[in-house]
Amino acid sequence: MPNARINLKKELENAVSENMLKVIYLCSEAADSFPVSVFLIGGAVRDVIIGKNHFDTDITVQGDALEFACFLEKKYPDICKIKEIHDKFGTAKLVFSINNQQIDIDVAGTRKETYPYPGSLPKVEEIGCELYEDVKRRDFSINSMALSINKNDFADLTDYLGGYDDIKNKKIRVLHPSSFIEDPTRIIRALKFRVRFDYELEESTKILQNKCLDSGMFDNFCGERIKSELKQAFNLNRPEIMEIFLQENIYKLVNKDINIPESVQNLAENCEKTALEYLKFLKPDFIWLIYLGVLLTDFSQEKIADIAYNLYLSGIETEILTGAAILSEKAEEIEQASSNYEIYQSFEGFLPEAILILLIKTPQLKEKINLHLKKFKKIKIYTTGQNLIDLGLKPGPLFGEILGKLLKAKINGEFSSKEEEKKFLAAQMHH
Ligand code: ATP
C-alpha cells in the first residue's frame, strides 16, 4: 500500500534549477489540459527526496507518451521541440529552451515488462498500463517512486514499494526475488548506489545477490549494459567500489577467473590515488579501465581480447587493457632501461592509462614513468620532412631514420634549442 500522503513540493523546488522547475510547471499545465496523469519518476524522485540536484528528468505519462510529447510541442511551439522518438518503446526526448538554456526531458508511457529469459532485454508487454505495473518492473525500491505533476495533487508522492522508508534507512532493496537473475546488471547498479549514497544492501537483497552470483546464470546477459554500469560505478573513482566488487564476487559478472589480489584495500586505494595524481593524463571517462585493467594484467592477450569483446569495449578501450598486460610482462626489462631514450622506447606507443595500470602494479617504476609522461613524451623535434627536402634529400626511408636519430639525441639530452638541432642535423648530413 502507498504511504500516507507525502507532498514534496518544497523538496522539488529545492532540488531542481529554476529553469527546470519552469519546464515541470509547463508539463503540469499540459498534463491537465490534455488531460492525462503525468509523473516525475525513478531516479529523479529519489534525488528530490535525498535533496540532490538531478539532471536527467524522466517523466512518465499514464497513457500514450508520444501523443503527449506531440501535444507539448504544439502547445509550446516556440520553446519546445521533440528531439527523438523511439516508437518501439513509445518514448520521446524533448528539449525546452528556457531563458537561453536548453533543458532536456525524457517522456515515457507507463509500461509493463517481462523477461523472456534471465539476462535478456526486457520485453514490453503493455504501454499505458497502471502506474503500479510500471514501478514494479524497476530495479530498487528507492528508484520506484513517482511524483505527480498534475495540478490537483502536484508533488504528491506515490510509493507503492516502500522506497521512501528505504531512503530514510539507507537501504537498497530489490522488488522481487528474481530481480538479479532477470537482470544481473542490477548488482552493479546496487554497488554504484551503495557507494554513491553510503547505503547498505537490505538483508534479503544481499542473500539474493549471493544466490545470483553463485548460480553463474549470466551467460546470456548483455555485455553492453554490464559495461555501461561498470563504467558508471568505477568512474566514481571510489576504492570502495573495487573492494565490494572483489569481496562480494561481483567480478564474476566480468570473468570468473579474475584473481582476488592479496591486499584488495591497498590496490583499490592505489587506483584512486593514481587516477587523482595523474588526472590530466587520463580521459575522465577511462578511469574505470584503470580499476578493471589492474585485475587483468596476468591474463593472456587473447583472454583480455575475449573479455573486451564480451563487454563490447571500443578499440581504444581494448588497447588500454591489452597494452597494460604487455607492459606488465615487460616490467623487468623496463626496470633495466638506463638511458632516457631506452625509457622512452619502452613506453612509446602505449596509452597513458595502460602505463598507469603498470605503475599501480609496479610502483618501483614510478620515476621512469614520470620521466616518460611528464618529460620525454612532450619532446618534439623542430625538423620536418620539408626541411630535409630543402636540404636536397629525396623522400624515402632515410627520412624516418634521420628524424628518429634527432628525436633520440634530443631525448638523451644531446641538444635542446632549435639552433643546436640544426647543427646536429648538419653534422649527421655530413656523415
Ligand atoms: P543515475 O543517478 O546514476 O543516473 P538513475 O536511477 O537515474 O541513476 P538511470 O540509469 O537513468 O539511473 O535509470 C532511470 C530509472 O530507470 C531508474 O531510476 C530505475 O527506476 C530504472 N532502471 C534503470 N536501470 C534499470 C534496470 N536495470 N532494471 C530496472 N529498472 C531500471
Boltz pocket constraint, residues with backbone or C-beta under 6 A from the ligand:
constraints:
  - pocket:
      binder: B
      contacts: [[A, 41], [A, 42], [A, 43], [A, 44], [A, 56], [A, 58], [A, 137], [A, 138], [A, 139], [A, 140], [A, 143], [A, 144], [A, 183], [A, 185], [A, 186], [A, 189], [A, 232]]
      max_distance: 6.0
